[in-house]
Amino acid sequence: MATQAGAADAAPHSHAQQGQRHPRHQHRHHPARSSSADGAKAALHSDHPQQQQPHQAAPPLPAATSGGGRGENDEAPASPLLAPRASPLPSSDQTVDVWVLAGQSNAVGENAYDGYDPPPQSAPWPGRLLAFPNSTGAWQDAEENMHALAAGCFRGACRSGVGPAMAFGRTLIELGLSYRVGFVPTACGGSSLAWDWKAGEGRRFVHMVNVTRRAMEDGDGGAGGGGGSGLRLQLRGVVWVQGESDASRLVGGDGAHARAYGRNLRALIAAARVELRAWHPLLPFIVVKMSVAGRLGALPWVGEVRAAQEEVAETVPAVVSADMEVRER
């Protein structure tokens, strides 16, 4: 059983060298929308015997502290890239579909400021896109880089980075798969599966389990008896974006971490399902496959890690993959 993470949890490992950067948004990578949305569909349509209760309207969150003046039912700003549409779900079905964000810097969106604003599809949507940062311990409106508020998960003062979460959540709402989407940010730049995310004992694994429990217990029907937010929460799955450290020369050593990646990922998934079974009987995972292009110098075992990610997604129940290759060329 996982225990509370100690003070060492706040000290991230060194960040593995990353691959090519987008010409406008440096190091802002997003899993392919189509494949990740397919994975979300499977999770959203799965059975949850512990949570079958009559739908209730969730109370609105307070207005976003950053301003903007939009209410919870207002549409997000129009975007030429992703025009918002009203969700076909009835207003009485305002369950918050919760996704845990786990992995390393590509899950965080950790990058230096490049002079450009975040892309429109990653803009906040007050009342519809929510987050439970560890540092605040409360559900609130999500920001572009929600890991900036998660203790020990974002280095430096920069908050301009964009991970995959906001666009992913917006897509779920726009496709009518969710009415509200909530995120539990637990990723950390430079962290490895072999050590930091080791099943049952790695400090990032322990952190993920503990924060997710607190987030779910803050709802109105969780296994912990309900919390202060009053939100109706449903744990839907984990978005896993990781692999660079285990494929790198700096952390991966002689390639042993890459060769063990499939076994370690299977163990993490199994352990997470045991720890969080009170909120989902078979916790789904979306495994984002690493990009290979331009990375072999710093990440000589990236091919082995990617192959392991593919194998796990193909053979472990309730695990699907999204490919990052097309997003980093």
C-alpha positions in Angstrom: 0.0 0.0 0.0 1.4 3.4 -0.9 2.2 5.8 1.9 2.5 9.6 2.0 5.4 10.9 -0.1 8.2 12.5 1.9 10.1 15.8 1.4 12.3 14.2 -1.2 9.2 14.1 -3.5 9.6 17.8 -4.2 13.1 17.4 -5.7 12.8 16.5 -9.4 15.6 14.6 -11.2 17.7 16.2 -13.9 15.8 16.7 -17.1 16.8 14.4 -20.0 17.7 16.2 -23.2 14.6 16.5 -25.4 14.2 16.2 -29.2 13.3 18.6 -31.9 11.2 21.6 -31.1 8.1 23.0 -32.8 9.1 26.2 -34.6 6.5 28.2 -32.7 5.9 26.5 -29.4 9.1 25.0 -28.2 8.7 21.5 -26.7 4.9 21.7 -26.7 3.9 18.2 -27.6 0.4 16.8 -27.6 -0.7 13.2 -28.2 -2.6 12.8 -31.4 -6.2 13.9 -30.8 -7.8 11.0 -32.7 -6.0 8.1 -30.9 -6.2 9.7 -27.5 -9.9 10.4 -28.0 -10.5 6.8 -28.9 -8.8 5.7 -25.7 -11.0 8.1 -23.8 -14.1 6.8 -25.4 -13.2 3.3 -24.1 -12.7 4.6 -20.6 -15.8 6.7 -20.6 -18.0 3.8 -21.7 -16.6 1.3 -19.2 -18.6 0.0 -16.3 -18.1 1.4 -12.7 -20.2 -0.7 -10.3 -19.0 1.3 -7.3 -20.2 4.6 -8.7 -23.7 3.9 -10.1 -25.7 6.7 -8.6 -28.4 9.0 -10.0 -26.9 12.0 -11.8 -26.9 15.2 -9.9 -26.0 18.7 -11.0 -22.6 19.7 -9.7 -22.4 23.2 -8.1 -20.4 25.7 -10.2 -16.9 26.5 -9.2 -15.9 30.1 -8.2 -14.9 32.3 -11.1 -11.3 31.8 -12.3 -8.8 33.9 -10.3 -7.2 35.0 -13.5 -10.3 36.8 -14.6 -12.2 36.5 -17.9 -15.7 36.7 -16.4 -17.1 33.6 -18.1 -19.5 31.4 -16.3 -19.4 27.6 -16.1 -21.9 27.1 -19.0 -20.3 29.7 -21.3 -18.4 28.5 -24.4 -14.7 29.0 -24.5 -13.2 31.6 -26.9 -13.6 30.8 -30.5 -10.5 29.2 -32.1 -9.7 28.8 -35.8 -8.1 25.5 -34.8 -10.9 24.0 -32.6 -14.2 25.8 -32.8 -16.1 25.1 -29.6 -19.5 23.4 -29.7 -22.1 22.9 -27.0 -21.9 19.5 -25.3 -24.9 17.3 -26.2 -25.0 16.1 -22.6 -27.9 17.5 -20.5 -27.1 20.1 -18.0 -28.1 17.7 -15.2 -25.3 15.4 -16.2 -22.4 17.4 -14.9 -20.2 14.6 -13.6 -16.5 15.6 -13.6 -14.5 13.0 -15.6 -11.2 12.8 -13.8 -7.9 11.9 -15.6 -4.6 11.5 -13.8 -1.6 13.1 -15.6 1.6 11.0 -15.1 5.1 10.8 -16.6 7.8 13.3 -17.2 8.3 16.7 -19.0 6.2 16.1 -22.0 3.3 15.4 -19.7 4.1 18.6 -17.8 4.7 20.8 -20.8 7.9 21.9 -19.3 9.7 24.3 -21.6 11.3 27.7 -21.7 9.2 30.7 -22.7 9.5 31.2 -26.5 7.6 34.5 -26.9 4.4 33.1 -28.1 1.1 32.7 -26.2 -0.2 29.1 -25.6 -2.2 27.7 -28.5 -6.0 28.5 -28.5 -7.0 24.8 -28.0 -5.1 24.9 -24.7 -6.9 27.9 -23.3 -8.7 27.7 -19.9 -12.4 26.9 -19.9 -13.6 28.0 -16.5 -16.1 25.6 -14.9 -15.6 23.0 -17.6 -11.8 22.2 -17.3 -10.7 21.7 -13.7 -7.6 20.6 -11.9 -6.6 19.4 -8.4 -3.0 20.7 -7.9 -1.2 19.1 -5.0 0.0 22.5 -3.7 -3.6 23.8 -3.2 -5.3 20.5 -2.3 -8.6 21.7 -3.8 -10.4 21.5 -7.1 -10.2 24.7 -9.2 -10.3 26.0 -12.7 -7.4 24.5 -14.8 -4.7 26.7 -16.3 -2.6 26.1 -19.4 0.2 24.5 -17.3 -1.5 23.1 -14.3 1.7 21.4 -13.1 3.0 24.9 -12.3 0.9 24.7 -9.2 1.7 21.1 -8.4 4.5 21.0 -5.8 7.7 19.4 -7.0 6.6 19.0 -10.5 7.7 22.1 -12.3 11.1 23.7 -12.2 11.6 27.5 -12.4 9.1 30.3 -12.5 8.0 29.9 -16.1 4.3 29.1 -16.4 4.0 29.4 -20.2 4.5 25.7 -21.0 1.7 23.6 -22.4 1.2 19.9 -21.9 -1.4 17.7 -23.5 -4.1 18.0 -20.8 -6.0 21.2 -21.8 -6.4 20.2 -25.5 -7.3 16.6 -24.5 -10.0 17.8 -22.0 -11.4 20.3 -24.5 -11.6 17.6 -27.1 -13.6 15.2 -24.8 -16.1 18.0 -24.1 -16.4 19.0 -27.8 -16.9 15.4 -28.8 -19.7 15.1 -26.3 -17.9 12.5 -24.3 -17.7 14.6 -21.1 -19.5 17.6 -19.7 -16.7 18.5 -17.3 -13.1 17.2 -17.3 -10.8 17.3 -14.2 -7.1 16.6 -14.1 -4.8 15.4 -11.3 -1.3 16.6 -12.3 1.4 14.3 -10.9 4.0 14.3 -13.7 7.6 15.4 -13.1 10.3 16.4 -15.6 13.2 14.0 -15.8 11.6 11.3 -13.8 12.2 7.6 -14.7 10.0 4.6 -14.7 12.7 2.4 -13.3 13.3 4.5 -10.2 10.8 7.4 -9.7 7.7 5.6 -10.9 8.7 2.1 -9.7 5.5 0.2 -8.9 4.5 0.5 -5.2 7.5 2.3 -4.0 8.9 5.0 -6.4 8.4 8.5 -5.0 6.5 9.6 -8.0 4.2 6.6 -7.9 3.5 7.1 -4.2 2.9 10.8 -4.9 0.5 10.0 -7.8 -1.5 7.6 -5.6 -1.8 9.9 -2.6 -2.8 13.0 -4.6 -5.3 11.0 -6.7 -6.9 9.7 -3.5 -7.2 13.2 -2.0 -8.7 14.5 -5.2 -11.3 11.8 -5.4 -12.2 11.9 -1.7 -12.9 15.6 -2.2 -16.0 14.7 -4.3 -19.6 14.0 -3.2 -19.6 10.3 -3.5 -16.1 9.0 -3.3 -14.7 6.1 -1.3 -13.5 8.5 1.4 -17.1 9.5 2.2 -17.2 12.8 0.4 -15.4 16.1 0.6 -15.8 19.8 0.6 -16.0 20.5 -3.2 -19.4 18.9 -3.6 -18.4 17.9 -7.1 -19.6 14.6 -8.5 -16.3 12.9 -9.6 -15.7 9.8 -11.7 -12.1 8.5 -12.1 -11.7 7.7 -15.8 -8.1 6.9 -16.3 -4.4 7.8 -16.4 -2.6 9.6 -19.3 1.0 8.3 -19.2 3.5 10.4 -21.1 7.0 9.1 -20.3 10.1 7.3 -21.5 12.9 9.7 -22.3 14.7 9.2 -19.1 14.7 5.4 -19.4 15.9 5.7 -23.0 18.7 8.2 -22.3 22.4 7.8 -21.7 22.2 10.0 -18.6 19.6 7.9 -16.7 19.2 4.7 -18.8 22.9 3.8 -18.4 23.7 0.8 -20.6 20.1 0.3 -21.8 19.0 -1.8 -18.9 16.1 0.5 -18.1 14.9 0.4 -21.7 15.0 -3.4 -21.8 13.0 -3.5 -18.6 10.5 -0.8 -19.6 7.7 -3.2 -20.7 7.9 -5.2 -17.4 8.1 -2.0 -15.3 5.2 -0.4 -17.1 3.0 -3.5 -16.6 3.9 -3.5 -12.9 3.0 0.2 -12.6 -0.4 -0.3 -14.2 -1.2 -3.3 -12.1 -0.1 -1.5 -8.9 -2.0 1.7 -9.7 -5.2 -0.4 -10.3 -4.8 -2.0 -6.9 -4.3 1.3 -5.1 -7.1 3.1 -6.8 -9.6 0.3 -7.2 -12.1 2.0 -4.9 -12.8 4.5 -7.7 -12.4 2.2 -10.7 -12.5 -1.6 -11.1 -10.0 -1.6 -14.0 -8.3 1.8 -14.3 -7.7 2.6 -18.0 -4.3 3.9 -19.2 -3.6 5.9 -22.3 0.1 5.3 -23.1 1.6 8.0 -25.3 4.3 6.4 -27.5 7.6 8.3 -27.7 8.8 10.1 -30.8 12.0 8.7 -32.4 12.7 11.5 -34.9 15.9 13.4 -34.1 16.4 11.7 -30.7 18.8 8.8 -31.2 21.9 10.9 -30.1 20.6 11.7 -26.7 18.2 8.8 -26.4 19.9 5.8 -27.9 17.3 3.3 -26.6 14.2 5.3 -27.6 13.3 2.5 -30.1 13.3 -0.1 -27.4 11.1 2.0 -25.1 8.7 2.8 -27.9 8.4 -0.9 -28.8 7.7 -1.8 -25.2 5.0 0.9 -25.0 3.4 -0.5 -28.1 3.5 -4.1 -26.7 1.9 -3.1 -23.4 -0.9 -1.2 -25.2 -1.6 -4.2 -27.4 -1.6 -6.9 -24.7 -2.7 -5.3 -21.3 -6.5 -4.9 -20.9 -7.9 -1.4 -20.8 -4.7 0.1 -22.2 -4.5 2.0 -25.4 -1.8 4.1 -27.1 -1.5 7.5 -28.7 1.4 8.3 -31.0 3.6 11.4 -30.4 5.7 10.8 -33.5 3.6 13.0 -35.8 3.6 15.8 -33.3 7.4 16.2 -33.1 8.5 16.2 -36.7 
